[in-house]
């Protein structure tokens, strides 16, 4: 019953054209229409960060954006981080630290960290904590995520040294 | 529920935008970040949204004539990244950073924050004497914000910009947003102060409050009092009183008006140079010398772990978002299901009419109680909960009907078309009141669901001989599990006619049994898949969405998916049983415990679930790890209309530890003993019978944990008043003592199987669930150690009744033992078969062969290269006759059968260093140190994760978490007000230690670690608060208003 709109935007480096209800939320478009399930919907009101995506390079809550607001936007979902070199380093550092447990929040944290460390590669614990204030993790004590993030900053600063011998 | 019919208008000019807005039922939208929350709260969705984004001139920050003009569409993110703002208006910069969360700030605009008239930036802008530039149909205008806020807003108006004067001379400023947690929090109150000082004299002061429910306002009376005063002449008590009386603030379900006024006054007085009022704290000297820690205790840390640190096998897929949770499955032919909730706490159902919903195009099926072929009742202990209600609803989240339709939108519309007529019944919202005579019965059996009484010795004699008695009442919250993946999954009937139900859970075989009863289907016609699950913590132990999913899939014959949204999860899901614990404890003049009397009243909510087990477990821990000769305990569990409560990590033990461990510190203070000595004098001795008289397992490590606590370097950190005078720091400790397994009375089966798979993997089959705790990595560790292969050779298969054997539930700190025991018991048989097959293949005596990483080697050989890989061995074998070993057993049980008792315990001591704010009464945990003794660690990283994660859930339980209910309805409806701890609430340091050794001959292996992390956090923090301010908070989450009052008490 909603008024449908034809939407054009960039998604993970590709131009997409879809018809959706104007008020359909980006997180529902991703998960239910486009089969992209890495971003999760855990509160639906912008209070947990599980649905984080990058819009024009900035982390935002995909549950707060309605279809009409993403016209012309350049969107990267957690799937789209595959093409981002810093993200590969961040993911590896987080996985090696066993930063997450159930993992449901992990793609959202990774999105926010990618945005932070692209802009501020030498971020310290203070900056990391500030950037992650909007991401809720229920399994960990957050310290594993902080440790993994700090390891990522070191790996970004010294990409060669961070490689494992098996690379 | 009305389906949305929304039209988006995108005017290019202010004039057009005002015209659009004037068409009625329209809403101006900038960032739009408030809309989802407003709609979730039930505010009507407008038919038209007017996008302001295309109007020129509304964005950007410009400096001119000593003023900053901030365009209304400037996002808060742009503001906080703006150098001009950082340099010229640090006060505004500070306020922006405490508004919402970082990602929300990237969308939200300053115009939206102002136009909503309740934004967190308003007090700052008021104090800065900001002016608002806006347009109405009558034209453009610029007026002071203070006046603008006081106007009646009849006409549609568009805020274009806010103009802020940049102070020429340096000003002193203070800003404090007081919330419900450390960051990304609703505002309790925000207080802002600006002073211009010249020659030691206040030239001007501008004070403002606002935020959340507090109307933004300048405090002109207090400002006038300050103006013209010499700094050293200011009587801050007068100023404080003026601010308190002038601040207008309301009460709400979270904080009182009085509290808001007090903290605003404290914050402003302190921020302007007045310093905190009230008691001057005693200074506490850090410990000079510490005893030695117990030999063998290690700190768990990746940098120290060396080869014991392993990356969990599911880690990369989770971080990259590739892991498919059961709620991630989508198929083109999949229907979308939803459940109709009662929405009313207590009522008789008069009629359910689904005809209009059924007639809606796109609806595939609607199910009600009439579709239930079996028994319409479930529950792990007592089958008292209907799958779909038929006669009554007993809480707001009760399931009444369910719909499956082609898409989410149709499903929602159909839900709105189901008509249920109710006759409301009196709401029972208090556990004690539920048990009074004459209270409306919730179930036909009455409101007393269960009571437990236990007595040992002569309690009256014990108290009669006491030198010291302490008595207190401790209250614990209705904590929410808050797993990030809400309850959900999918179901379908497969080609063999088997119903597949795939939904997050903690015990697939029991879910299958419960579904079988409800559906009237034999268990072998049902397959339940429960892994992977995105967090559970006990909250997915009971059935959640499975009955509705199953009924819909059966009725439609099509795959159906269904996931609760968060608000529905709050409404329907189980919570931790709220408890009130009255404890009276006596000791003699030497601090030796004589008597312990405990009365517990526990709120079950509307249905039993595991509430009786939780209460019984709480009572089993009623003396903690201490030997007490005279004991009397009683517990009553009452039905109420307050949601449903049940299993949650700690399972009653952590609630009871809060009381027991605070009592110990209180008695120590009365006896003049230190907190270690009183515990030393009363600690149970290894080999003694358990609290209920039962035999307990060896390898008790309580004295070692006490020694570790005494030796902890936390005692050498600063305590007492903080450098800036605003906080008082204290250290506290508490013992941790948690039973493992379900206990003597319920069946507690364990088991599993190992096999060589056709592709050469060593498959480890367990009917346990990976919920995040690290089951998979633990299985790899245990099987690799038992078999001699590498972790990478092991492929865990879990949580699927179609593929995995009976292992029992993934609860009660029991699965670590099951994982280890299966590996130990099945590996020798599997190894024998593998080596026999390898011997045959290689033409060698199997006795000359051994299993090694990757395959089979010559026994005693140092060569790293296998003679035969597992894959090559498997390839050459008949797939039907691959090596396979299965085992089953009962979880170790003790000999006490008059009640439920545990045999195996894990041990620990938790220490917390906290800072109590003299401004707000809030508590920050600075350091959390956990000492644990749970036997040999299977996987170090997983164990560390359990301790840190459990610790953080304990911090939440203690300081911020409670699902607040009023008259049977949730006030905390979602994560905007239910305060899961954020990263800003995480302690500055968390340190975890482990003592792994077992007594010689101990047959029980590694103990469960899942609940140990939360066990003693609350009393450690409470005792730390008492160390700081001499007062024990009796209620969790701690009420900062009570703490402030305690601070001010003479």
Interface residues (C-beta under 8 A of the other chain):
Chain A: X1 X2 X3 X5 X21 X22 X23 X25 X28 X31 X32 X35 X37 X38 X39 X40 X41 X42 X43 X44 X45 X46 X47 X48 X49 X50 X52 X55 X58 X59 X60 X61 X63 X64 X65 X66 X68 X69 X77 X78 X79 X81 X82 X91 X92 X94 X95 X96 X97 X98 X99 X100 X101 X102 X103 X104 X105 X106 X107 X110 X112 X129 X130 X131 X132 X133 X134 X135 X136 X137 X138 X139 X140 X141 X142 X143 X144 X145 X146 X147
Chain B: X3 X4 X5 X6 X7 X8 X32 X33 X35 X36 X37 X40 X45 X49 X51 X53 X77 X97 X100 X101 X102 X103 X104 X106 X107 X183 X184 X302 X311 X312 X314 X315 X316 X317 X318 X319 X320 X321 X322 X323 X324 X325 X328 X330 X407 X408 X409 X413 X481 X482 X483 X484 X485 X486 X532 X533 X534 X535 X537 X565 X566 X567 X771 X772 X773 X774 X928 X941 X942 X944 X945 X948 X949 X951 X952 X953 X974 X975 X976 X980 X981 X982 X983 X984 X986 X987 X990
